[in-house]
């Protein structure tokens, strides 16, 4: 019956029940681990698509502001033979924290110090490093390591361009397309692995709690429960990313809240299983006692019937003796 109910649960039903119904965790722990992994993959897929859309939308608006800034502050700039040239190959840095793109580093010399430039850009949420043969775009994504996206000029069929052409090219749809794919892949892989590892920690915690409660559970069972226990924290993180992107609100201890909620869910789920187990044992004991009482009653009834039969037999024997005596006397 449980297997049938599990088959009827689609992804969204599973999301709802994993958040609102702890009794469902008993069903989750009995189904194949492949279903839990499939559920996780769909959850992370939706998470990654939404987060990518948020970051790319924000990045596009920042690119537009950056183009306006470059137009006002750059004098000599051109692109010839797939080589970028800027102000006679001089090193320049535009660093204004109040700008949409707070840092832009330009070095079109043949020996740029890329590691130093990257370390400087990592101090901000967004930044560009413009080199003679490529562009490095930096986006600091929430909850992940700092990521650079590299666009090499040689990979594209780019002709000679003037300053106006270059600024127009920075707002090209192809850039956003490739960047969207890169951000989506990074977000999906990193968050998928992140939840898998968190589920391992929750599974170990579930095993320890099971030992304390004298409840025997396999590691695979607590691991599946751990995956579902991370549903609400994942949705809360998605909401936090949206709010942070719109308002800039930062919750200092959000990662602690994420962890605490998942711990609470796995603990409550296991306690519910233990309670169900105790109630089931009580029910079995009650049924067994009722069966014993029924057997005792049957035995008593049989004894009573036997007693009644013996009494009737005695009365019949007495009547026969009386009849025989009367015949003898007569």
GIGITA-V371433 format. One record per residue. N is the residue number from 1. PHI is phi in whole degrees, 0 to 359 (* if undefined). Layout:
n=N phi=PHI
n=N phi=PHI
//
This chain:
n=1 phi=*
n=2 phi=297
n=3 phi=298
n=4 phi=296
n=5 phi=297
n=6 phi=296
n=7 phi=294
n=8 phi=286
n=9 phi=281
n=10 phi=277
n=11 phi=301
n=12 phi=291
n=13 phi=296
n=14 phi=296
n=15 phi=300
n=16 phi=298
n=17 phi=289
n=18 phi=293
n=19 phi=266
n=20 phi=252
n=21 phi=231
n=22 phi=290
n=23 phi=297
n=24 phi=293
n=25 phi=297
n=26 phi=296
n=27 phi=287
n=28 phi=301
n=29 phi=286
n=30 phi=263
n=31 phi=272
n=32 phi=300
n=33 phi=294
n=34 phi=299
n=35 phi=291
n=36 phi=294
n=37 phi=294
n=38 phi=297
n=39 phi=300
n=40 phi=297
n=41 phi=299
n=42 phi=293
n=43 phi=299
n=44 phi=291
n=45 phi=299
n=46 phi=297
n=47 phi=303
n=48 phi=292
n=49 phi=297
n=50 phi=294
n=51 phi=297
n=52 phi=298
n=53 phi=299
n=54 phi=295
n=55 phi=294
n=56 phi=291
n=57 phi=299
n=58 phi=295
n=59 phi=294
n=60 phi=297
n=61 phi=293
n=62 phi=288
n=63 phi=297
n=64 phi=299
n=65 phi=294
n=66 phi=296
n=67 phi=296
n=68 phi=298
n=69 phi=295
n=70 phi=296
n=71 phi=298
n=72 phi=279
n=73 phi=250
n=74 phi=250
n=75 phi=263
n=76 phi=257
n=77 phi=205
n=78 phi=202
n=79 phi=224
n=80 phi=227
n=81 phi=55
n=82 phi=59
n=83 phi=232
n=84 phi=269
n=85 phi=232
n=86 phi=216
n=87 phi=44
n=88 phi=58
n=89 phi=62
n=90 phi=274
n=91 phi=284
n=92 phi=221
n=93 phi=225
n=94 phi=248
n=95 phi=229
n=96 phi=230
n=97 phi=298
n=98 phi=281
n=99 phi=284
n=100 phi=300
n=101 phi=256
n=102 phi=290
n=103 phi=216
n=104 phi=226
n=105 phi=248
n=106 phi=235
n=107 phi=210
n=108 phi=260
n=109 phi=285
n=110 phi=281
n=111 phi=231
n=112 phi=286
n=113 phi=270
n=114 phi=295
n=115 phi=300
n=116 phi=294
n=117 phi=295
n=118 phi=296
n=119 phi=296
n=120 phi=288
n=121 phi=293
n=122 phi=296
n=123 phi=284
n=124 phi=235
n=125 phi=282
n=126 phi=222
n=127 phi=181
n=128 phi=237
n=129 phi=235
n=130 phi=261
n=131 phi=243
n=132 phi=292
n=133 phi=240
n=134 phi=195
n=135 phi=238
n=136 phi=250
n=137 phi=253
n=138 phi=249
n=139 phi=227
n=140 phi=271
n=141 phi=269
n=142 phi=296
n=143 phi=79
n=144 phi=230
n=145 phi=290
n=146 phi=296
n=147 phi=234
n=148 phi=248
n=149 phi=249
n=150 phi=257
n=151 phi=242
n=152 phi=269
n=153 phi=297
n=154 phi=293
n=155 phi=278
n=156 phi=232
n=157 phi=275
n=158 phi=248
n=159 phi=272
n=160 phi=295
n=161 phi=222
n=162 phi=268
n=163 phi=302
n=164 phi=296
n=165 phi=295
n=166 phi=295
n=167 phi=296
n=168 phi=291
n=169 phi=291
n=170 phi=294
n=171 phi=259
n=172 phi=285
n=173 phi=296
n=174 phi=297
n=175 phi=298
n=176 phi=292
n=177 phi=295
n=178 phi=295
n=179 phi=293
n=180 phi=298
n=181 phi=297
n=182 phi=296
n=183 phi=295
n=184 phi=298
n=185 phi=298
n=186 phi=297
n=187 phi=298
n=188 phi=296
n=189 phi=297
n=190 phi=295
n=191 phi=286
n=192 phi=298
n=193 phi=294
n=194 phi=301
n=195 phi=290
n=196 phi=301
n=197 phi=290
n=198 phi=296
n=199 phi=294
n=200 phi=297
n=201 phi=299
n=202 phi=294
n=203 phi=296
n=204 phi=296
n=205 phi=299
n=206 phi=296
n=207 phi=296
n=208 phi=297
n=209 phi=296
n=210 phi=297
n=211 phi=296
n=212 phi=298
n=213 phi=274
n=214 phi=56
n=215 phi=242
n=216 phi=279
n=217 phi=221
n=218 phi=284
n=219 phi=299
n=220 phi=298
n=221 phi=290
n=222 phi=291
n=223 phi=293
n=224 phi=298
n=225 phi=297
n=226 phi=298
n=227 phi=299
n=228 phi=290
n=229 phi=292
n=230 phi=270
n=231 phi=297
n=232 phi=298
n=233 phi=303
n=234 phi=294
n=235 phi=294
n=236 phi=295
n=237 phi=294
n=238 phi=298
n=239 phi=298
n=240 phi=296
n=241 phi=298
n=242 phi=297
n=243 phi=296
n=244 phi=298
n=245 phi=290
n=246 phi=279
n=247 phi=252
n=248 phi=81
n=249 phi=296
n=250 phi=239
n=251 phi=261
n=252 phi=300
n=253 phi=250
n=254 phi=297
n=255 phi=298
n=256 phi=293
n=257 phi=296
n=258 phi=304
n=259 phi=293
n=260 phi=298
n=261 phi=298
n=262 phi=295
n=263 phi=296
n=264 phi=298
n=265 phi=297
n=266 phi=292
n=267 phi=293
n=268 phi=296
n=269 phi=299
n=270 phi=291
n=271 phi=297
n=272 phi=295
n=273 phi=296
n=274 phi=297
n=275 phi=297
n=276 phi=298
n=277 phi=296
n=278 phi=296
n=279 phi=298
n=280 phi=294
n=281 phi=296
n=282 phi=298
n=283 phi=294
n=284 phi=295
n=285 phi=296
n=286 phi=298
n=287 phi=297
n=288 phi=296
n=289 phi=296
n=290 phi=296
n=291 phi=296
n=292 phi=296
n=293 phi=297
n=294 phi=297
n=295 phi=296
n=296 phi=298
n=297 phi=294
n=298 phi=297
n=299 phi=297
n=300 phi=297
n=301 phi=296
n=302 phi=296
n=303 phi=297
n=304 phi=295
n=305 phi=296
n=306 phi=297
n=307 phi=296
n=308 phi=296
n=309 phi=295
n=310 phi=298
n=311 phi=296
n=312 phi=298
n=313 phi=297
n=314 phi=296
n=315 phi=297
n=316 phi=296
n=317 phi=298
n=318 phi=295
n=319 phi=296
n=320 phi=296
n=321 phi=297
n=322 phi=297
n=323 phi=295
n=324 phi=295
n=325 phi=295
n=326 phi=296
n=327 phi=295
n=328 phi=295
n=329 phi=297
n=330 phi=292
//
